[in-house]
Amino acid sequence: MSVIQSLLAVTSGGIVGLSLGLLGGGGSILAVPLLLYLVKLKDPHVVIGTSALAVSVNSYVNLVAHARNGHVRWRPAIMFALPGIAGAALGSILGKSLHGSTLLFLFAILMLVIAGMMFFRGRTPKASVVQPEGEPVSGENSAPAKAASLSWVKILGAGFLVGALSGFFGIGGGFLIVPALLLSTNMALIDAIGTSLLAVGTFGLTTAVTYSLAGLINWLAFVEFVAGGALGGIAGVRLAGLLSRQRRTLNYVFSGVILVVAFYMLYKNAVAMHL
């Protein structure tokens, strides 16, 4: 990598870290297009492997912070992550088997979905208050034991499916994990965000290992990207407090950026695929 590429890798990491600190999610979806079109790493599979490892490291760092604040429910986190490891391994194998342009075209479609989810984020209903782990809800409205068992089935199934998507595209999948946890448990939103980070980090690490074994990680770009992400994350957290009243507007702007990048990727890769 040239000096300019190294500076752009740090800058790209900073952009992702800033968006994650400022908006609380969605930023990692930009890792692939930034490494591909700004840093100009040529092989899409190397880009996906490198971004998966970077997302994994950032997720584990944030997991520690959330755990210290008591926002990680370890039992659901582990039960979600375990089947997701198998899903991520399978997804990464399928992803590596596709031609780079095809994979990026599908990735752009996923970006359109994420942009839509971020745009309508403000309409998400509040999650109910979580009960202490291992303690059933008491009273007339408590669910029967069979329903609780079904909840674990949902967690295991959702973990595998989200893990497969994460491995296929080399993303953390937090935008899918959080709603999956909210639907399969009764935990609060802040707990779902903290709990999701174990799965995000684990899925990213699983994907990165499979790509690493195939020699598809640029280690220098990874280090530079993570360093930039750490600096951007600090700035994003500080800005989040100053711009707390404009978070919805910022969310709309950021979803618009993802939308534009997605359409650009669709165009570039549709041409490459002769569609």
N, C-alpha and C positions, 0 to 999 in steps of 0.2 A: 504493500500500500504506500502511496505517496504521502507527503506531508499534508497536502490539501485534502486528500481522502481521510486522513486521520483526524484533521480538524472538523471535517464534515461529519465524521462518525460521532465525535464528542458532541457536536451541535445537534445531531439527530437524537442522540440519547437525551440531551437536555430538553428537546421539544417534547419527547414522550414523557419524561419525568415531570416536566412542568404541567402538562395536561392531566397527568394522573394526580398530582398534588392539588391542582386547582379544581378539577371536576370529579375526582374520586373514581375514575374509570374510563375505559374506552381508548385511552392513549396508546396502549400497546398494539392496537390494530394498525397503527401507522408505522410500526417498526419495520415491517416488510417493505412497503413502498419507499420509505426513507432510505433504507439500506440499498434498495435496488436502483432508485432513480436519482437520489441525491449523492449518496456515497459511491454509487455506480459499481457495486459488486455485481459481477456478470452472471454468475450461476444462481438461478432462483432457488435451487435446493440448498445451496450454501447460505443464502439469505435466510431461508426458513429455519435451518438448523441453528444459525447464529442468533436469530431473534428469539427462538424458543428458549435457548439457554439464558439469554439476557432477561427475558420475562420471568423465568424461574427464579433467578437470583433476586430480582427486585421484589418478587412476591414473598419469598422467605424473609427478606428484611422487613417488609411491612407486616408480615405475620407476627413477628416478635413484638412489634409495637402494639398491635391489636391485642395480643395475648396478655401483655402487661396491663392493659386497660380492661381486661376481663371480657373481651368481645369475641372469644373463640370458644365454640362448643365442640370439644375434642371428639366426642363419640360420633356425632353426625359427620364431622370433618373426616375422620378416619374411614368410616363406612362408605362415604362418598368417594374418597380418594382411591381406596383399594381396588375396586372393579375398574376405576378409571385408568389405572396403570395398564391393565390389559387392553383397554380400549385405545389408549394413547399409543401403545406399541403397535397394535394392529393398524391404526389410522396412519401412523408415520410410515409403515411399510407400504401401504397403498399410495400415500402421497409421493414417496420416492419413485414409485413405479410409473407415475404419470409424466408426460412431457411437461417441461417447465411452463410453457405458454398456456397449456390447458389448466394446470394447477393455479396459475395466477389469474386466469379468467374466472375460475370458480371462486377464488379468493375475493375478487372484486365484487362478485354477487353477494358474498357473505358481508362485505363492507356495506353494501346497500342496506342489508337487513339490520346491521348494527346501527347505521345512521338513523334508520327509522325508529329503532328502539330507543335511541338516545333522545330523539326529537320528542317522543311521547312519554319520556321518563317522568315528567312532572305530574302525569295523570295516574301514576302507579298508586294504588291504595295502600294505606299504612298496614304493616304487618302487625299481627297481634303480639302481645307480650309473651316472651318465652318463659316456660316453666323450668325450674332447676332440672339438670340432667338426671335421668333415672327416676324422676318423681312424676307420677301420673297426675293429670288435672283432676281435682276433687270437685264434688258437687253434682248437681243434676245434669249439667251439660258435659260431664266427662265422657270421653269416647270409650267404647268397649275395647277389650284387649285385642280383638281381631283387627280393629281399625288401626291400632298402634303398630301391629305387625305389618299391615299393608303399607304403612308409612315407611318402614324400613325397606320393604320391597321396592317402593318408589325411589328411595335414595340410592339403592344399589343399581337399579336399572338406569336411572338418570346419570349416575356416575360413569357407567360404562359408555353410554351414548355421548355424553359431553366429552369424555376422555378421547373417544374416537375422533370427534370433530377437532379437538385440540391437537391431537397428533397429526391428523391429516393436513391441517393448515399451519401448524407450528405456532399457534396462539395460546394464550393462557386460558381463554374461555370463561373468564369471570362474568361476562355479560350474560352467559347462559347458566352458570353455576348458581349465582345469587337467586334468580327467580325459581330455579329448580329446588333450592333449599327452602325457599319461602312456601312453595306449593306442597312439599313433602314433609315439612315440619311446621311447628307453630312459633318459631323463633322470631325475634324482632329483626328489623332490617339491618341495623348496625351489627348485630351478631351474625347475620347471614353474610355480610360483607367480610367481616373478620374471619369467619369460618371458611369461606370460599378460598381464602388465600393458600391454605394447605393444599387443596386440590389444584389450584392454579400452578403453584410451584412444582408440585409432584408431576402433573401432566407435562409441564414444560421440560422438566428434567428428564422424564422418560423419553420424550421426543428427541431431546438434545443428545441423549446417549445413543439412540439408534442412528442418528445422523452423524454423530462423532465416529462411530464404528465404521461408517462408510467414508470417513474423511471429508465430511460436508459441513465443517464449521471453520470460520475464519476467526482464529483465537485473538488476534490483535484487534480486529474490529469489535469483537465481543467485549474486551477489556475497556476499550475507548468508549463504547456505547454505554456500558454500565457506569463508568465514571461520569459521563455527561448526564446520565439519568439521575444519579445521586445529587448532583448540583441543581439540576432542574427541579427535582422533587422538593428540595429545601425551599427554593424560590416559590414553587407552586403552593406549598402549604402556607407560606407567609402571605401570598397574594389572596389565597382563599379567605383569610380572615378579613382582609381589606375590601374584597369584592363580594362578600357574602350575599348582599342584596341583589347582585347582578348574576348570580349563579345560573338562573334559568336562561337568561339571555346568552351567557357564555356557552351553555350547553347547546343552544340552538345554533350558535355560530360554529362550534366545533363539529356538530353533526353535519353542518353544511360543508365544512372542509373535507370531512370523510366522504361525503357524497361526490364532491368534485373529483377527489383523488380516485374514487371507485370508477367513475365514468371514464377517466383518463386511462386507467388500467384496463377497463373493458375494451376501449378503442385500440390500445396498443397491442393487446394480446389477441383480439379478434382479427386484426390485420395479420399478425404472425401465424394465426391458425387458418388464414384464408377464408374467414367466414363472411 
